[in-house]
Amino acid sequence: MNEFVDLMTKRRSVRKFQSKMIRNAELDQVLYAGLYAASGMGRQPCYFVAVRDPETRNLLSSMNARILETPDKDPFYGAPVVIVVFADTASPTYLYDGSLALGNMMNAAHAVGLGSCWVHRAKEEFETATGKLLLKEWGLPETVEGIGHLVLGYPAEEELPAPAPRKEDHVIFLMEKKQFPALVDILGEDSICLHGTATSKEEAIREAGQILVDLNCAGSEYIESMLQREQDFSTYLGNGAAIAHGTVWGRTRIRKTGVAMVRYDDGIPFGEETATLVFAAAGVGDDHMDLVQQICVAIQNETVIKALHEAQTYDDVKAALKNLMLYK
Ligand SMILES: Cc1cc2nc3c(=O)[nH]c(=O)nc-3n(C[C@H](O)[C@H](O)[C@H](O)COP(=O)(O)O)c2cc1C
């Protein structure tokens, strides 16, 4: 990984500091990182008040604690330095600009070996009478708003805490469209069963999944991963059809792109709904989303879905899907 990116992933909020004062050279670098942050239309609406003076630092901490309704606590966690970031509300992007400056500074602090933590409630703090007096004393325009505090110091502990696991599925890739075989070409004769025997959702997923296993698309662990995914949310999509598919982990087990379709004369209960068509999808890498997308398009097309429900032979299924051109 790029050194800079790696550094950003290793930054953590620090909440235990040594009382030792930081060096001016380190403080300067953090301030530079804030000054050089991007801002809407390059307006640079941010102001940075770097507080090394213990008296002011303690005053701000006590004002913040009062807002937090924990007057006996130090919300700055014993950090010897605090940078208060303000932004001029005359700029329409002031809140984003101030937040970005804080983000830049947090990463810079980590890069120079300092610990830092964003401490909130600067807005409320500088809306108080004392806060307004301080703004005047510091020569800041009346139009500024407090965005946040960055408390800074040397971390009291050598090891930074481990990051919380990143949320799954919070990155959505919309990749360039590549030539992808049409669903009609992937769904071979061995991939469909027009009279499934399952009577429950689990059995139906196993039945459709077994077709994928028999086609050598994945091992049986993929079926388990489809069942796991189904526990997280129902894959019933509407129009009497469901698309079972694996979890993120399960998808790494796929050997070959394939799809299965099983039709049930009496339908299978999927929660409140009944599925008469159960698809099982397994796509290698990017193929997966392409495949699921194509099946979704098929299911939402009233003519196609009717034809799939009525198909008597494999050729009928092919004919139903033939005109479904997703990527022209
Ligand atoms: C807008 C914002 C406000 C925050 N306010 C506080 C705060 O008042 N006190 C605090 O201890 N941490 C505060 N944090 C730090 C977060 O709790 C911290 O970033 C989060 O738990 C993730 O941990 P990490 O920074 O170690 O990745 C704030 C962070 C942000 C972005």
The ligand as an SDF file (V2000), in Angstrom:
LIG
                    3D

 31 33  0  0  0  0  0  0  0  0999 V2000
  -17.3030   15.1860   13.7240 C   0  0  0  0  0  0  0  0  0  0  0  0
  -16.5820   14.4280   14.7880 C   0  0  0  0  0  0  0  0  0  0  0  0
  -16.8020   14.7210   16.1060 C   0  0  0  0  0  0  0  0  0  0  0  0
  -16.1100   14.0370   17.1090 C   0  0  0  0  0  0  0  0  0  0  0  0
  -16.2740   14.3940   18.4130 N   0  0  0  0  0  0  0  0  0  0  0  0
  -15.5920   13.7450   19.3810 C   0  0  0  0  0  0  0  0  0  0  0  0
  -15.6630   14.1630   20.7390 C   0  0  0  0  0  0  0  0  0  0  0  0
  -16.3320   15.1380   21.0890 O   0  0  0  0  0  0  0  0  0  0  0  0
  -14.9610   13.4700   21.6650 N   0  0  0  0  0  0  0  0  0  0  0  0
  -14.1870   12.3710   21.3230 C   0  0  0  0  0  0  0  0  0  0  0  0
  -13.6030   11.7600   22.2040 O   0  0  0  0  0  0  0  0  0  0  0  0
  -14.0690   11.9670   20.0450 N   0  0  0  0  0  0  0  0  0  0  0  0
  -14.7370   12.6440   19.0680 C   0  0  0  0  0  0  0  0  0  0  0  0
  -14.5840   12.2640   17.7520 N   0  0  0  0  0  0  0  0  0  0  0  0
  -13.6990   11.1390   17.4100 C   0  0  0  0  0  0  0  0  0  0  0  0
  -14.5090    9.9080   17.0110 C   0  0  0  0  0  0  0  0  0  0  0  0
  -15.1400    9.3470   18.1280 O   0  0  0  0  0  0  0  0  0  0  0  0
  -13.5690    8.8980   16.3170 C   0  0  0  0  0  0  0  0  0  0  0  0
  -13.0540    9.4960   15.1600 O   0  0  0  0  0  0  0  0  0  0  0  0
  -14.2770    7.6060   15.9760 C   0  0  0  0  0  0  0  0  0  0  0  0
  -14.6280    6.9140   17.1460 O   0  0  0  0  0  0  0  0  0  0  0  0
  -13.4190    6.7020   15.0930 C   0  0  0  0  0  0  0  0  0  0  0  0
  -12.2030    6.3890   15.7220 O   0  0  0  0  0  0  0  0  0  0  0  0
  -10.7970    6.7040   15.0320 P   0  0  0  0  0  0  0  0  0  0  0  0
  -10.6980    8.2060   14.8900 O   0  0  0  0  0  0  0  0  0  0  0  0
   -9.7850    6.1400   15.9740 O   0  0  0  0  0  0  0  0  0  0  0  0
  -10.7750    6.0430   13.6950 O   0  0  0  0  0  0  0  0  0  0  0  0
  -15.2250   12.9740   16.7520 C   0  0  0  0  0  0  0  0  0  0  0  0
  -15.0110   12.6990   15.4070 C   0  0  0  0  0  0  0  0  0  0  0  0
  -15.6440   13.4160   14.4300 C   0  0  0  0  0  0  0  0  0  0  0  0
  -15.3460   13.1090   12.9800 C   0  0  0  0  0  0  0  0  0  0  0  0
  1  2  1  0
  2  3  1  0
  2 30  2  0
  3  4  2  0
  4  5  1  0
  4 28  1  0
  5  6  2  0
  6  7  1  0
  6 13  1  0
  7  8  2  0
  7  9  1  0
  9 10  1  0
 10 11  2  0
 10 12  1  0
 12 13  2  0
 13 14  1  0
 14 15  1  0
 14 28  1  0
 15 16  1  0
 16 17  1  0
 16 18  1  0
 18 19  1  0
 18 20  1  0
 20 21  1  0
 20 22  1  0
 22 23  1  0
 23 24  1  0
 24 25  2  0
 24 26  1  0
 24 27  1  0
 28 29  2  0
 29 30  1  0
 30 31  1  0
M  END
$$$$
